[in-house]
Amino acid sequence: MNQFTFPSRARVFLMVCMAIGLVCLGITYVTDDALHTRFWSNLLHNSVFFTGIAFLALFFLCANVIAFSGWYTVFKRLWEAYAQFLIVGLVLLLVIVAGLWMHAHHLYHWADADAVAADEILQHKSAFLNPLNYTLFTVIIVGLWIFFARKIRSISLEEENVDKFDFSVHKRKLRIWAAAFLPIAGFSSAAMVWLWVMSVDAHWYSTLFAWYATISWFVTMLCITVLTLIYLKGKGYFTEVTSDHFHDLGKYIFGFSVFWTYLWFSQYMLIWYGNVGEETIYFKQRLQDYPVLFYANLAINFVLPFFVLMRNDTKRKAGSLTVITIVLILGHWLDYFLMLKPGILHTAHEVLGHDAAHHAADHAHGAAEHAHHASHMVAGFTLPGFLEIGTFIGFAGLFAFFFLRQLTKAPLVSYRDPYIDESLHHHVV
Amino acid sequence: MSTNREILFGLYDDETDLLSAVKVAKERHLNIDNVFSPFPVHGLDPLLGLKESRLHQAGFIYGMIGTLTAFLFMTWVFTRDWPIIFGGKPYWSVPAFIPITFELTVLFASIGMVVTYYAVNGQGPGVTNPVLDDRITDDKFCISFDAGHSSEEELAAYRKFLGETGASEIRTKTI
């Protein structure tokens, strides 16, 4: 079976998931505080998370093309399909952008004109951190990613019409477009991470942050690939995908989980060692108010995959892979939760505090207000509540629905890719 | 490491010939002494019934020993033996220990595995390895039989097997 048909049961299931997500977003909006902080932060969290996954699928596909590698060729349609989700991602992020212009949310401290006027650091950063820049970067860069995702996809489909082992399309088109995308992707993704994620802590910055956030996306993307392959193999598709392919995906997940930890720790240790107040505040906040998530993040995303995926056989068996990939997807989702929520909550408290004190721009007061609010666990902020989990299910359903629909549009295995035989005879051990 | 063993061996030109020959040898229940190849041949290990090496398990244990050595030693030094405050940090500064702990883990695992590998294979400084034919480190693939401990019928069967499976040269050598 080389033509995927979307099973109606899966279709219904994913629609139910999306409905759960919508209902949860609705409930969040209604029961929220005056600024709808929880609603907007959940929307941002999930939009950024899944847009990044789609972007990383395209990035890794292009990197493999440039590396002349062939192991992935048999399931390359999956990554092409994930990458098309960027279109949905742009729409979701445009909602955030619209909210920014209409002052519907206070996700970003730097977007508040009053706050910037009273804050020298924000004034210095305002050349980059301003609503117009945020809008232009989002539209142009994600637009560029979409352009490349569609271009790579169309070249890949064009290859269906060539003879076997004909390198002409691969050489003259695919490699050139893939090579063009990599440097663009490398620089632009960092800028997007700064704007979307890091700028919620508007005073704080870390030069490592973009890599750290990107690798989080990457591990998740690989985990989703493994889960999709296991699901499709269970349905009788992708019989050509063997345990050797899973072994290599498992190695990537293992290796990049360690790399994620390396970046996480590098960022943490340098800030801890330097002991500069403007930098340590980031970790102080998280260690004081989010201790469970802070340590769980390391346990789930490092200790668990390190010991589970170290062995050969756990990387080759569907059971162990299913468990570890599901845990890792949730783990990196929590990682993004921990990147976004503390800064957003802080901003919300400051804005709410300001309103209550009638613009008495008193920083000590804001800090005291914040300490008061953060002294106890708050579902949706210091820990994900049911509404967050429901929203995540909704977005995951949307992502799965979208890429499964993309898979129906082309043959699953590209038998005309010049590297296909290498992939079909892939042996690791 | 001369053992004065008489070895009968055949040289093949291609790894696919080698693989199919090993399959035939298994079918005929011939007692292969060793197989030589200039590079790892996929699928050869399971055919020969070689078990997966346990070297990596030893490596894991060495690594853990390295982790504990580094971490516990630094803990002892900086909390009991010679406590000094560096940069206003507490005595037991775990983040500062991590890079050194990592390095010692890698050092112990790698050196431990190299030493174990050499010890298990009876190799070390000054040990020379007798070679059946120089070309098996270049472009020839070799199947060898222990001729000194084989009966006349077995030897005949080995020679017949080597001839039938396409060995380009069949020779004996005492190493």
Interface residues (C-beta under 8 A of the other chain):
Chain A: F265 Y268 M269 W272 Y273 N275 M310 N312 H427
Chain B: H42 G43 E52 F60 G87 G88 K89 P95 A96 I98 P99
